[in-house]
């Protein structure tokens, strides 16, 4: 029963951290633009797509679960390593979608005939694919950096029983 409680406790803390981050990011976006929260969410779904958002949310949640467990276990190495790998997965996902957007844009350009009548539509579609490409990088890389920083700084605050640094820092000896 204790293990079930611990899983729910960890999951709820990670979900609270994730939802809090989303609310803060949305609040900043609403203040910075003239759009409502619903308009921003619709724009994000249209630009990024449901698949990217779901994969990103899964990786961020995984990193946050690892961060919570790292704090609960006072620096147990496996949680640091797993969290850093999930944060690196965010970077990989962002760069993969960047390449996908560029590829789709170039494929669109190559598959259509350019005439004075079609140039406007081709450029519009090319721009839409490139916006996917660059926005996934603009969003993914900072999120990944923040997740890695939170994990590593949290880990650095713990000391092992013999007074040495734990996990990532001690393995380089």
Secondary structure as a PSIPRED ss2 file (coil, helix, strand):
# PSIPRED VFORMAT (PSIPRED V4.0)

   1 X C   1.000  0.000  0.000
   2 X H   0.000  1.000  0.000
   3 X H   0.000  1.000  0.000
   4 X H   0.000  1.000  0.000
   5 X H   0.000  1.000  0.000
   6 X H   0.000  1.000  0.000
   7 X H   0.000  1.000  0.000
   8 X H   0.000  1.000  0.000
   9 X H   0.000  1.000  0.000
  10 X H   0.000  1.000  0.000
  11 X H   0.000  1.000  0.000
  12 X H   0.000  1.000  0.000
  13 X H   0.000  1.000  0.000
  14 X H   0.000  1.000  0.000
  15 X H   0.000  1.000  0.000
  16 X H   0.000  1.000  0.000
  17 X H   0.000  1.000  0.000
  18 X H   0.000  1.000  0.000
  19 X H   0.000  1.000  0.000
  20 X H   0.000  1.000  0.000
  21 X H   0.000  1.000  0.000
  22 X H   0.000  1.000  0.000
  23 X H   0.000  1.000  0.000
  24 X H   0.000  1.000  0.000
  25 X H   0.000  1.000  0.000
  26 X H   0.000  1.000  0.000
  27 X H   0.000  1.000  0.000
  28 X H   0.000  1.000  0.000
  29 X H   0.000  1.000  0.000
  30 X H   0.000  1.000  0.000
  31 X H   0.000  1.000  0.000
  32 X H   0.000  1.000  0.000
  33 X C   1.000  0.000  0.000
  34 X C   1.000  0.000  0.000
  35 X C   1.000  0.000  0.000
  36 X C   1.000  0.000  0.000
  37 X H   0.000  1.000  0.000
  38 X H   0.000  1.000  0.000
  39 X H   0.000  1.000  0.000
  40 X H   0.000  1.000  0.000
  41 X H   0.000  1.000  0.000
  42 X H   0.000  1.000  0.000
  43 X H   0.000  1.000  0.000
  44 X H   0.000  1.000  0.000
  45 X H   0.000  1.000  0.000
  46 X H   0.000  1.000  0.000
  47 X H   0.000  1.000  0.000
  48 X H   0.000  1.000  0.000
  49 X C   1.000  0.000  0.000
  50 X H   0.000  1.000  0.000
  51 X H   0.000  1.000  0.000
  52 X H   0.000  1.000  0.000
  53 X H   0.000  1.000  0.000
  54 X H   0.000  1.000  0.000
  55 X H   0.000  1.000  0.000
  56 X H   0.000  1.000  0.000
  57 X H   0.000  1.000  0.000
  58 X H   0.000  1.000  0.000
  59 X H   0.000  1.000  0.000
  60 X H   0.000  1.000  0.000
  61 X H   0.000  1.000  0.000
  62 X H   0.000  1.000  0.000
  63 X H   0.000  1.000  0.000
  64 X H   0.000  1.000  0.000
  65 X H   0.000  1.000  0.000
  66 X H   0.000  1.000  0.000
  67 X H   0.000  1.000  0.000
  68 X H   0.000  1.000  0.000
  69 X H   0.000  1.000  0.000
  70 X H   0.000  1.000  0.000
  71 X H   0.000  1.000  0.000
  72 X H   0.000  1.000  0.000
  73 X C   1.000  0.000  0.000
  74 X C   1.000  0.000  0.000
  75 X C   1.000  0.000  0.000
  76 X C   1.000  0.000  0.000
  77 X H   0.000  1.000  0.000
  78 X H   0.000  1.000  0.000
  79 X H   0.000  1.000  0.000
  80 X H   0.000  1.000  0.000
  81 X H   0.000  1.000  0.000
  82 X H   0.000  1.000  0.000
  83 X H   0.000  1.000  0.000
  84 X H   0.000  1.000  0.000
  85 X H   0.000  1.000  0.000
  86 X H   0.000  1.000  0.000
  87 X H   0.000  1.000  0.000
  88 X H   0.000  1.000  0.000
  89 X H   0.000  1.000  0.000
  90 X H   0.000  1.000  0.000
  91 X H   0.000  1.000  0.000
  92 X H   0.000  1.000  0.000
  93 X H   0.000  1.000  0.000
  94 X H   0.000  1.000  0.000
  95 X H   0.000  1.000  0.000
  96 X H   0.000  1.000  0.000
  97 X H   0.000  1.000  0.000
  98 X H   0.000  1.000  0.000
  99 X H   0.000  1.000  0.000
 100 X H   0.000  1.000  0.000
 101 X H   0.000  1.000  0.000
 102 X H   0.000  1.000  0.000
 103 X H   0.000  1.000  0.000
 104 X H   0.000  1.000  0.000
 105 X H   0.000  1.000  0.000
 106 X H   0.000  1.000  0.000
 107 X H   0.000  1.000  0.000
 108 X H   0.000  1.000  0.000
 109 X H   0.000  1.000  0.000
 110 X H   0.000  1.000  0.000
 111 X H   0.000  1.000  0.000
 112 X C   1.000  0.000  0.000
 113 X C   1.000  0.000  0.000
 114 X C   1.000  0.000  0.000
 115 X C   1.000  0.000  0.000
 116 X C   1.000  0.000  0.000
 117 X C   1.000  0.000  0.000
 118 X C   1.000  0.000  0.000
 119 X H   0.000  1.000  0.000
 120 X H   0.000  1.000  0.000
 121 X H   0.000  1.000  0.000
 122 X H   0.000  1.000  0.000
 123 X H   0.000  1.000  0.000
 124 X H   0.000  1.000  0.000
 125 X H   0.000  1.000  0.000
 126 X H   0.000  1.000  0.000
 127 X H   0.000  1.000  0.000
 128 X H   0.000  1.000  0.000
 129 X H   0.000  1.000  0.000
 130 X H   0.000  1.000  0.000
 131 X H   0.000  1.000  0.000
 132 X H   0.000  1.000  0.000
 133 X H   0.000  1.000  0.000
 134 X H   0.000  1.000  0.000
 135 X H   0.000  1.000  0.000
 136 X H   0.000  1.000  0.000
 137 X H   0.000  1.000  0.000
 138 X H   0.000  1.000  0.000
 139 X H   0.000  1.000  0.000
 140 X H   0.000  1.000  0.000
 141 X H   0.000  1.000  0.000
 142 X H   0.000  1.000  0.000
 143 X H   0.000  1.000  0.000
 144 X H   0.000  1.000  0.000
 145 X H   0.000  1.000  0.000
 146 X H   0.000  1.000  0.000
 147 X H   0.000  1.000  0.000
 148 X H   0.000  1.000  0.000
 149 X H   0.000  1.000  0.000
 150 X H   0.000  1.000  0.000
 151 X H   0.000  1.000  0.000
 152 X H   0.000  1.000  0.000
 153 X H   0.000  1.000  0.000
 154 X H   0.000  1.000  0.000
 155 X H   0.000  1.000  0.000
 156 X H   0.000  1.000  0.000
 157 X C   1.000  0.000  0.000
 158 X C   1.000  0.000  0.000
 159 X E   0.000  0.000  1.000
 160 X C   1.000  0.000  0.000
 161 X C   1.000  0.000  0.000
 162 X C   1.000  0.000  0.000
 163 X C   1.000  0.000  0.000
 164 X C   1.000  0.000  0.000
 165 X E   0.000  0.000  1.000
 166 X C   1.000  0.000  0.000
 167 X H   0.000  1.000  0.000
 168 X H   0.000  1.000  0.000
 169 X H   0.000  1.000  0.000
 170 X H   0.000  1.000  0.000
 171 X C   1.000  0.000  0.000
 172 X C   1.000  0.000  0.000
 173 X C   1.000  0.000  0.000
